C-alpha cells in the first residue's frame, strides 16, 4: 500500500505538504508543488485511510439525513421528490469528503440515538413537525439543517432551508385568475397550520383579484387517515363543480388526472389541473402538467454548504428562503 511518506519522498517534499494537498489546504502549498503531488497520487492510486483520519479528527465523516414518513400509506423512497433530494445531497456531500446516512421513519429519540451511535457530524432533517425538529435539536449538540420547514426558531446550530411556498401558491392563483378561472379549489394532503402557506398564497391571489374563495374550496385528503383513492371518491362531486384545481404536489396532480380519465373526464377540456414541484414525470404526463418549479439541486447545495460552514464554525444565514417559478404547460386552459 502506498503511504504518504512514499509520495513525499518521490516528490521531494515533507509529509506535511502531502497531507495539506490531500486535505484541500491548497493555500499552504504552491500551485506547482500541488500539481506534482496530485499527479503522483493519481499515478500511484493512493487512497486515504478514512478510519485513521476520523480517529484523529474525532469526526465520522457521516451526515445523517432523517426523513419522517407521515403515513404508512406513503413510501418515502418511492416519492420522486425525496429520491431526487437524496441524490443531490449525496453528490454535494461526497465532493466534501462527507457521506450520508439515511434515517427513515424514526422518532426524535431514535434519530438522536442513531446520531450518537454513529458519531454523526451533523443532521439534515426533513418532513418532521416543528415540535419534533426542536426536540431533536435540544438533544443533538452538533449542526442541524432543516429542509422544507419554515418556522421561527433561530440559533447558532440550526439552519432552515425552504422554498417560498406562499409565493408558489400565489403564482398559481394569479395564473388561474388570469385565464378566467374563478370557481376553483385546492387539493391538499394535510390541514396542519404550519404547512398552509401554499393555500394562503393561492387564496390571497384571488382576493387581490376581487374574488373570494373560502375554506370550502380547500379539499383535504389527509394521507395519515385515508387512501388518496378514497379521498378522491369523496370529493369527486365537488371537484366536478370546479373549473380548475390546484394540487399541493405533482404527485397528487398526476393521480388526479389519472382518476379523472378513469371517470371519463378530460384535462383540461373538462377541468384544469395544476401541481407543485415540477418533478420529472410532470413533463411526460398527458397532458404535460402546469406546475410550480422548485430548484431541488439549489436546495441541496444550500443545505450542504450551510452544514459544512457550521462544522467549520463559520457564520451562516439561519433562514434561507429559495425562489419558485411558474411553469405553464398543457393541463390548464383559458375560459
C-alpha positions as CSV (number, residue, x, y, z in Angstrom):
1,X,0.0,0.0,0.0
2,X,1.3,3.4,-1.0
3,X,1.9,5.7,2.0
4,X,2.1,9.5,2.4
5,X,5.8,9.3,3.1
6,X,6.3,7.4,-0.2
7,X,4.6,10.2,-2.1
8,X,6.6,12.8,-0.1
9,X,9.9,11.0,-0.9
10,X,9.1,10.8,-4.6
11,X,8.1,14.4,-4.9
12,X,10.9,15.7,-2.7
13,X,8.6,17.3,-0.1
14,X,7.6,16.8,3.5
15,X,4.8,14.5,4.6
16,X,3.0,17.6,6.0
17,X,3.0,19.1,2.5
18,X,1.4,16.0,1.0
19,X,-1.1,16.0,3.8
20,X,-2.1,19.6,3.0
21,X,-2.8,18.7,-0.6
22,X,-4.8,15.6,0.4
23,X,-7.0,17.6,2.8
24,X,-7.5,20.5,0.4
25,X,-5.4,23.0,2.3
26,X,-4.1,24.4,-1.0
27,X,-3.2,27.8,0.4
28,X,-0.3,26.2,2.2
29,X,1.2,24.8,-1.0
30,X,2.4,26.4,-4.2
31,X,0.5,25.5,-7.4
32,X,3.5,23.8,-8.9
33,X,4.1,21.6,-5.9
34,X,0.4,20.8,-5.5
35,X,0.1,19.7,-9.1
36,X,3.2,17.5,-8.8
37,X,1.8,15.8,-5.7
38,X,-1.7,15.3,-7.2
39,X,-0.1,13.7,-10.3
40,X,1.8,11.3,-8.1
41,X,-1.3,10.5,-6.1
42,X,-3.2,9.7,-9.3
43,X,-0.4,7.6,-10.7
44,X,0.1,5.5,-7.6
45,X,-3.6,5.1,-6.8
46,X,-3.1,6.4,-3.2
47,X,-6.2,6.1,-1.1
48,X,-6.6,7.9,2.2
49,X,-7.2,5.9,5.3
50,X,-10.5,7.4,6.3
51,X,-10.7,5.5,9.6
52,X,-7.4,6.9,10.7
53,X,-8.4,10.4,9.7
54,X,-11.7,10.1,11.6
55,X,-9.9,8.8,14.7
56,X,-7.5,11.7,14.8
57,X,-10.1,14.4,13.9
58,X,-12.8,12.8,16.1
59,X,-15.2,13.1,13.2
60,X,-17.1,10.2,11.5
61,X,-17.4,11.8,8.1
62,X,-21.1,11.0,8.1
63,X,-24.0,13.3,7.9
64,X,-27.4,11.9,8.9
65,X,-30.4,12.6,6.6
66,X,-33.5,11.9,8.7
67,X,-36.9,11.9,7.0
68,X,-40.2,11.2,8.8
69,X,-42.8,9.3,6.8
70,X,-46.0,10.9,7.9
71,X,-48.2,8.0,6.9
72,X,-47.9,4.2,6.5
73,X,-49.8,4.8,3.3
74,X,-46.9,6.7,1.7
75,X,-43.5,5.3,0.6
76,X,-40.8,8.0,1.1
77,X,-38.2,6.2,-1.0
78,X,-40.7,5.9,-3.8
79,X,-41.5,9.6,-3.8
80,X,-39.7,11.2,-6.7
81,X,-39.1,14.4,-4.8
82,X,-37.2,12.7,-2.0
83,X,-35.2,10.4,-4.3
84,X,-34.0,13.5,-6.2
85,X,-33.2,15.3,-2.9
86,X,-31.2,12.3,-1.6
87,X,-29.3,12.1,-4.8
88,X,-28.3,15.8,-4.8
89,X,-27.4,15.7,-1.1
90,X,-25.2,12.6,-1.6
91,X,-23.4,14.2,-4.6
92,X,-22.7,17.5,-2.8
93,X,-21.5,15.9,0.5
94,X,-19.3,13.5,-1.4
95,X,-17.5,16.5,-3.0
96,X,-16.6,17.5,0.5
97,X,-15.5,14.0,1.7
98,X,-18.7,13.5,3.6
99,X,-21.2,10.7,3.2
100,X,-24.8,10.4,4.1
101,X,-26.6,8.0,6.4
102,X,-30.3,7.9,5.6
103,X,-32.6,7.6,8.7
104,X,-36.2,6.9,7.8
105,X,-39.4,6.9,9.9
106,X,-37.7,7.3,13.3
107,X,-39.0,9.1,16.4
108,X,-36.9,12.1,17.6
109,X,-35.5,9.9,20.4
110,X,-34.3,7.3,17.9
111,X,-32.9,9.9,15.5
112,X,-30.8,11.2,18.3
113,X,-29.8,7.7,19.4
114,X,-28.6,6.8,15.8
115,X,-26.8,10.2,15.6
116,X,-24.8,9.5,18.7
117,X,-24.2,5.8,17.9
118,X,-22.7,6.7,14.5
119,X,-21.0,9.9,15.9
120,X,-22.6,11.9,13.1
121,X,-21.0,15.2,12.2
122,X,-24.4,16.8,11.6
123,X,-28.1,16.1,10.8
124,X,-30.3,17.1,7.9
125,X,-34.0,17.0,9.0
126,X,-36.9,16.8,6.6
127,X,-40.7,16.1,6.9
128,X,-40.6,16.4,10.7
129,X,-43.0,18.6,12.6
130,X,-41.7,21.8,14.2
131,X,-42.0,20.2,17.6
132,X,-40.0,17.1,16.6
133,X,-37.3,19.2,15.0
134,X,-36.9,21.3,18.0
135,X,-36.9,18.2,20.3
136,X,-34.0,16.7,18.2
137,X,-32.1,19.9,18.2
138,X,-32.2,20.1,22.1
139,X,-30.6,16.6,22.4
140,X,-28.1,16.7,19.4
141,X,-25.5,19.3,20.0
142,X,-23.9,19.3,16.6
143,X,-25.1,21.3,13.5
144,X,-28.6,20.8,12.1
145,X,-30.1,21.8,8.8
146,X,-33.8,21.6,8.3
147,X,-35.3,21.3,4.8
148,X,-38.8,22.5,3.9
149,X,-39.6,23.7,7.4
150,X,-40.2,27.4,7.8
151,X,-40.8,28.3,11.4
152,X,-39.3,30.9,13.7
153,X,-36.5,29.2,15.6
154,X,-33.1,30.7,15.1
155,X,-29.9,29.9,17.0
156,X,-26.3,29.1,16.3
157,X,-26.5,25.4,15.4
158,X,-29.6,25.3,13.2
159,X,-30.2,26.5,9.6
160,X,-33.6,26.3,7.8
161,X,-33.6,25.9,4.0
162,X,-37.1,26.2,2.5
163,X,-38.9,27.4,-0.6
164,X,-41.3,30.3,-0.8
165,X,-44.5,28.3,-0.6
166,X,-46.7,31.3,-0.1
167,X,-45.4,32.8,-3.4
168,X,-45.8,29.5,-5.1
169,X,-49.5,29.3,-4.2
170,X,-49.9,32.9,-5.1
171,X,-48.4,32.4,-8.6
172,X,-50.9,29.5,-9.3
173,X,-53.8,31.6,-8.0
174,X,-52.8,34.6,-10.2
175,X,-52.4,32.3,-13.2
176,X,-55.8,30.8,-12.7
177,X,-57.4,34.2,-12.3
178,X,-55.6,35.5,-15.5
179,X,-57.2,32.7,-17.6
180,X,-60.6,33.5,-16.1
181,X,-61.0,30.7,-13.6
182,X,-63.0,31.9,-10.6
183,X,-64.6,28.7,-9.4
184,X,-61.6,26.9,-8.1
185,X,-60.3,24.6,-5.4
186,X,-57.0,23.4,-3.8
187,X,-56.4,19.7,-3.2
188,X,-54.2,19.3,-0.1
189,X,-52.7,16.4,1.9
190,X,-52.9,17.8,5.4
191,X,-54.5,20.5,7.5
192,X,-51.5,21.4,9.7
193,X,-51.4,25.1,10.3
194,X,-47.7,25.5,9.8
195,X,-47.9,24.0,6.3
196,X,-50.8,26.0,4.9
197,X,-48.5,28.6,3.1
198,X,-49.5,27.4,-0.4
199,X,-53.2,27.6,0.4
200,X,-52.8,31.1,1.9
201,X,-50.9,32.3,-1.1
202,X,-53.4,30.7,-3.5
203,X,-56.4,32.3,-1.7
204,X,-54.8,35.7,-1.5
205,X,-54.2,35.8,-5.2
206,X,-57.9,35.6,-5.8
207,X,-58.7,38.1,-3.1
208,X,-56.3,40.5,-4.8
209,X,-58.4,40.0,-8.0
210,X,-61.6,40.7,-6.1
211,X,-62.6,37.0,-5.9
212,X,-63.4,35.4,-2.6
213,X,-62.7,31.7,-2.1
214,X,-63.2,30.2,1.3
215,X,-62.2,27.1,3.3
216,X,-65.0,25.1,1.5
217,X,-62.7,25.2,-1.6
218,X,-59.8,23.7,0.4
219,X,-60.2,19.9,-0.2
220,X,-58.0,17.9,2.2
221,X,-57.2,14.2,1.7
222,X,-55.2,13.5,4.9
223,X,-52.7,10.9,4.0
224,X,-52.4,9.9,7.6
225,X,-56.0,8.7,7.8
226,X,-57.2,7.7,4.3
227,X,-56.1,6.5,0.9
228,X,-55.9,9.0,-1.9
229,X,-58.3,7.0,-3.9
230,X,-60.9,7.1,-1.1
231,X,-60.4,10.8,-0.7
232,X,-60.9,11.4,-4.5
233,X,-64.1,9.3,-4.4
234,X,-65.3,11.5,-1.5
235,X,-64.5,14.8,-3.2
236,X,-65.4,13.8,-6.8
237,X,-68.9,15.5,-6.9
238,X,-67.4,18.8,-5.5
239,X,-64.4,18.6,-7.9
240,X,-66.8,18.4,-10.9
241,X,-68.4,21.7,-9.8
242,X,-65.0,23.4,-10.2
243,X,-63.3,24.6,-13.4
244,X,-59.7,24.4,-12.1
245,X,-57.9,22.5,-9.2
246,X,-54.5,23.4,-7.7
247,X,-52.8,20.3,-6.1
248,X,-50.3,20.6,-3.4
249,X,-47.8,18.3,-5.3
250,X,-47.3,17.0,-8.8
251,X,-47.9,13.5,-7.3
252,X,-51.4,14.5,-6.3
253,X,-52.0,16.3,-9.6
254,X,-50.9,13.3,-11.7
255,X,-53.0,10.9,-9.6
256,X,-56.0,13.3,-10.0
257,X,-55.6,13.4,-13.8
258,X,-55.5,9.6,-13.9
259,X,-58.6,9.4,-11.7
260,X,-60.5,11.9,-13.9
261,X,-59.5,9.9,-17.0
262,X,-60.9,6.8,-15.4
263,X,-64.2,8.6,-14.9
264,X,-64.4,9.8,-18.5
265,X,-63.2,13.4,-17.8
266,X,-60.5,15.1,-19.8
267,X,-57.9,17.5,-18.6
268,X,-58.0,20.4,-19.5
269,X,-61.2,20.1,-21.6
270,X,-63.5,19.3,-18.6
271,X,-61.3,20.7,-15.8
272,X,-57.9,22.4,-15.5
273,X,-55.3,20.9,-13.1
274,X,-52.0,22.4,-11.8
275,X,-49.4,20.8,-9.5
276,X,-46.4,21.8,-7.4
277,X,-42.7,20.7,-7.6
278,X,-42.0,20.1,-11.3
279,X,-40.9,16.5,-10.9
280,X,-39.6,14.7,-14.0
281,X,-43.0,13.0,-14.6
282,X,-44.8,16.3,-14.9
283,X,-43.0,16.8,-18.2
284,X,-44.0,13.4,-19.7
285,X,-47.6,13.2,-18.4
286,X,-50.5,13.5,-20.8
287,X,-51.2,16.4,-20.8
288,X,-48.0,17.9,-19.6
289,X,-48.5,19.4,-16.2
290,X,-48.6,23.1,-15.3
291,X,-46.8,23.4,-12.0
292,X,-44.6,25.4,-9.7
293,X,-40.9,24.6,-10.1
294,X,-38.6,24.5,-7.2
295,X,-34.9,24.0,-7.6
296,X,-34.1,20.9,-5.6
297,X,-30.5,21.0,-6.6
298,X,-30.1,24.5,-5.2
299,X,-31.9,23.5,-2.1
300,X,-29.4,20.6,-1.6
301,X,-26.4,22.8,-2.3
302,X,-27.5,25.4,0.2
303,X,-28.2,22.8,2.8
304,X,-24.8,21.1,2.3
305,X,-22.9,24.5,2.2
306,X,-24.6,25.6,5.4
307,X,-23.8,22.3,7.1
308,X,-20.1,22.5,6.2
309,X,-19.9,26.1,7.3
310,X,-21.3,25.2,10.7
311,X,-19.0,22.3,11.1
312,X,-16.1,24.6,10.4
313,X,-17.5,27.2,12.9
314,X,-18.1,29.8,10.1
315,X,-21.0,32.3,10.1
316,X,-24.2,31.2,8.3
317,X,-27.6,32.6,7.3
318,X,-30.1,30.8,9.5
319,X,-33.2,31.2,7.4
320,X,-32.7,30.6,3.7
321,X,-35.8,31.1,1.5
322,X,-35.4,30.0,-2.1
323,X,-37.5,31.3,-5.1
324,X,-40.1,29.4,-7.1
325,X,-41.1,29.6,-10.8
326,X,-44.5,29.1,-12.5
327,X,-44.2,26.6,-15.4
328,X,-47.2,26.7,-17.8
329,X,-47.9,23.6,-19.8
330,X,-51.0,21.9,-21.3
331,X,-53.0,20.9,-18.3
332,X,-54.8,24.2,-17.9
333,X,-57.0,26.1,-20.4
334,X,-58.4,29.6,-20.6
335,X,-62.1,30.1,-20.2
